[in-house]
Amino acid sequence: MTMQFKHIRARAEKRKGAKVLASLIPVAKPNTALAKIGDDRFLSEMTRRVFCAGFVWRVIEQKWPEFEEAFLHFEPKALLFQPDEFWESLARDARIVRNPQKIKSVRDNAAFVAEVAKEAKSFGRMLAAWPQDDEVGLLEMLSKRGSRLGGMTGQYFLRFAGWDAFILSRDVVACLREAGIELSEKASTKKDLRNAQAAFAGWRKETGLSFTQLSRICAMSTGDNMDAATLAARTGGGEE
């Protein structure tokens, strides 16, 4: 039997204090706001998450203004107009992290964003219209049609882009398992994702909280009990 979320929240409040916990829970934003965001910002966020994967996030964040410059501010049409020589030169460009495979993913994802924008009028409109209870389906679409957007990268992309998403970080997975949800240790299979999604959907009905808020509270209910300043620094942009 799945644990009621009030018990998870109580555990998080005991660890952090009710006021501190409340200060670390993000304000829920409607997914409809995504429709107003430009396609270039979604390609930018995809790229940031791809380059952060398996790398020191701090380094990518510090270099990000130069990434924006090098990749023509992530305008999909402008990037798709560039010849092969442009992309080859980026592999030698000191402004960015020179990973040829990840650089190639930017070109591929520019095409992906442009295709979705053609189908739905904009990438943001597609995200805004996607059913809220189908994060699993959205992640599968990102993995299949995008480049290097599978696994945790896709989850972090959705969170940082502003879609109301849960993230199956180590602490969130531990919380779900402790609550009686059937998940493997790494929670990486489709079954794991569906089970997690069902749990969060049930807790949303119970509490009225968003997936993002529920996921964040789960993360703070178990694992390393960091102080508020460290947590705020880590979770300010969406990390759990």
C-alpha positions, 0 to 999 in steps of 0.5 A: 500500500502506498504511503500517504503523502502527509507522512512524507511531508511530515518527515521532510518538515522534521528534517528541515523545519516547516518554514525552511521546507516551505522556502525551498518548495518552488511556486507552481506555474501553469504549463500554459506559460510555456506556449509563450517561450521562444523555440531558441530558449528550448534548444538552449536548455536542451543543449545545457542539459546535454552538456551538463550530463556527466560533467561538472555543472558549474563549469557549463554554467560559467561558460554559458554566455559563450555557449550562447554566442558560439551557437548563434543564440540557439536560433534553430533556423539559423543553426540549420542554415550553417554549413558543415564547416561551421560545426567542424569549427566548433570542435576547436572553439575554446568558448565551449566544451569541445565534445564532438558528439554533444556538439552534433546533438545541437544540430540534431536537436535544432532540427527536432525543435524546428520539426515540432514547431512546424507541427504545433506552431511552436515547441512551447505550444507542444509542451503546453498541450501535452497531458500533464499526467503523461510525463512518461510519454513525453520523455519517450518522445524526447528520447526517440525524436531528440538527440541525447535527451533520454534518461535523466537528461530528459527529466532535467530538461523538462524541469529546467524548461518549466514543464511540471515534471518529477525527477527521479534523482537518487533521493526521490527514488529512495523516498518512493521506495520507502513509500512502498512504490515498486521501483528498481534501484536505478528507476530507469525502466518504463515500468519504473517511470510509470509506477513513479508517475502513478504515485505522483498523480495520486499524491497530487490528488491528495495534496493539490501540489504539483509534480515539481513540488511533490518531487522536491519534498520527496527529495528532502525527506531522505538522504543527506540532510543538507543545510538550507543554504546548500539546498537553496543553491542546489535546487534554485534552478531545478536540481534535486 
